[in-house]
Amino acid sequence: MTMPYANVNGIRLYYTDGGTGVPVLFVHGWGTSGRVWDAQVADLAADHRVVTVDWRGCGRTDRPAAGNTFAANAADLLELMDVLALDRALLVGNSMGAAFVLEAALQSPERVAGVMSIDGPGHWPSQGMTDTLPPLRTALSVDRAATVTDWVPQWFGPAADPDLAPQTVRRILQSSPFIDELFADLAVYDPREALGRLMVPAVFAHGRLDSQVPLEVSRTLAELAPYGEFHAIERAGHMPHQEQPAMVNALIRAVLARLATEGALTSGESPCP
């Protein structure tokens, strides 16, 4: 497993790259890092090329004061794919990272085999959080540590390993406060109309117990995408890949198997509906 840096759009982007075979690129959510995908890497790297990335401001990647936008992060992903020669990859993103992979696929559908959104925000923040996002941003600016410590445990369902919440808090508090600018994009983000142009397979998975983004958001997005499908992850909150990794790994493998059968992993053509 290599752990180098890539020079991407003027910053050094930290990534891991291991295994051989069909590529899968994993993109974490707000403030965490590629380490949230450890269980997926351990499983899939045996027979796939598995890449994780710490996006700008997070983990070991550079922390620029500017460029903390959805568009910049999607552009970073596409540039990283060029640097690593990732052709026809499955892009998997959680939470805010799910928005990044959707935007990357909408920009360059010919370069990806499919996308998988895990508890992505969709239109919920711009439609259902108009009263809560501004106070959250204020609280983060006033006392970041206390706000994150109080908020993050709500991300996990009751069956989650109790170590996950404090571990996530530590990772977020180690990230750059510049990433909080992403909440400005989140407050106006609504991919519903654009999803009609997403001409690649799109899987929307969602923790049944997610308290942050309603389950119906992912179901709605799946219905709008031409090749969309929806899956509920039982006994999981906002972070199913960490809470129920075996279920998520099995779903990813099923998606990869279906893409291979449909030929989406080796051609630029859209699959049959």
Beta strands, then each sheet from edge to edge (+ up, - down):
strand 1: 5-8
strand 2: 11-18
strand 3: 23-27
strand 4: 49-54
strand 5: 89-94
strand 6: 112-118
strand 7: 202-207
strand 8: 228-233
sheet 1: 1+ 2- 4+ 3+ 5+ 6+ 7+ 8+
end
